[in-house]
Amino acid sequence: MAERYEYVPHRLLRNRVRDIASGAEGELMAVINENVSDSALRDHWMELAYIRVASGLEFTTAVDNVAPADDQPQTGRRRRDTTSA
C-alpha cells in the first residue's frame, strides 16, 4: 500500500498564523499533502495545514486558509499626528 501523505515545506512553519476560515490563531506545525479519499478507486489529495493553539490542541485547515498572524494592531501604524501646528 502506498503512503497516504507527504510533508510539504511552507514559509510559515513554526510561526504564529491565523486560520482565516475560523479566525483561530496558533503555531503552524506542519503542512501535509494528504490523501483524504474515502474510496479505494480514486485518490483525492489535499494540502492540509496543522495548527496548534495555545491549549496544545491541533486542528487542520486548507493550506490556502493560512495567513501570518498580526501581533501588532495595524491602526497604530496608520495614525496621523494631529498635534503639529
C-alpha positions as CSV (number, residue, x, y, z in Angstrom):
1,M,0.0,0.0,0.0
2,A,1.3,3.4,-1.0
3,E,1.9,6.2,1.5
4,R,-1.2,8.3,2.0
5,Y,0.6,11.6,3.0
6,E,3.8,13.6,2.4
7,Y,5.2,16.6,4.3
8,V,5.4,19.8,2.3
9,P,7.7,22.8,3.1
10,H,6.0,26.0,3.9
11,R,7.4,29.5,4.6
12,L,5.4,29.9,7.8
13,L,6.3,26.7,9.5
14,R,6.9,27.2,13.3
15,N,5.5,30.7,13.1
16,R,2.3,32.2,14.5
17,V,-0.5,32.0,12.0
18,R,-4.3,32.6,11.7
19,D,-6.8,30.4,10.1
20,I,-8.8,32.9,8.0
21,A,-11.8,30.5,7.9
22,S,-12.3,30.3,11.7
23,G,-10.2,33.2,13.0
24,A,-8.3,30.9,15.3
25,E,-4.6,31.6,15.8
26,G,-1.7,29.3,16.7
27,E,1.6,27.8,15.5
28,L,1.9,26.2,12.1
29,M,3.2,22.7,13.0
30,A,3.1,21.0,9.6
31,V,1.7,21.1,6.1
32,I,0.9,17.7,4.7
33,N,-0.2,16.7,1.2
34,E,-2.7,14.0,2.3
35,N,-4.9,11.5,0.5
36,V,-8.3,12.3,2.0
37,S,-10.3,10.0,-0.3
38,D,-12.8,7.6,1.2
39,S,-12.7,5.5,-2.0
40,A,-10.3,2.8,-2.9
41,L,-11.0,3.5,-6.6
42,R,-9.8,7.2,-6.7
43,D,-7.3,9.3,-4.8
44,H,-8.2,12.8,-3.6
45,W,-5.1,14.7,-2.5
46,M,-5.3,17.9,-0.4
47,E,-2.7,20.1,1.3
48,L,-3.7,20.4,5.0
49,A,-2.2,22.8,7.5
50,Y,-1.9,21.6,11.1
51,I,-2.1,24.5,13.5
52,R,-1.5,24.1,17.3
53,V,-3.5,26.6,19.5
54,A,-2.4,27.8,23.0
55,S,-4.2,24.9,24.7
56,G,-1.9,22.4,22.9
57,L,-4.7,21.0,20.7
58,E,-4.1,20.9,16.9
59,F,-6.6,21.4,14.1
60,T,-6.4,21.2,10.4
61,T,-7.5,23.6,7.7
62,A,-6.8,24.0,4.0
63,V,-3.3,25.5,3.5
64,D,-4.9,28.3,1.5
65,N,-6.6,29.5,4.7
66,V,-3.3,30.1,6.5
67,A,-2.1,33.7,6.9
68,P,0.6,35.2,9.2
69,A,-0.9,36.3,12.5
70,D,-0.7,40.1,13.1
71,D,0.9,40.6,16.5
72,Q,0.7,44.4,16.2
73,P,-2.5,46.3,15.6
74,Q,-2.5,47.9,12.2
75,T,-4.3,51.0,13.3
76,G,-1.3,52.4,15.2
77,R,0.9,52.4,12.1
78,R,-1.5,54.5,10.1
79,R,-2.4,57.1,12.7
80,R,-1.6,60.7,11.7
81,D,-0.1,63.1,14.1
82,T,-2.8,65.7,14.8
83,T,-0.7,67.7,17.4
84,S,1.6,69.5,14.9
85,A,0.7,73.1,14.2
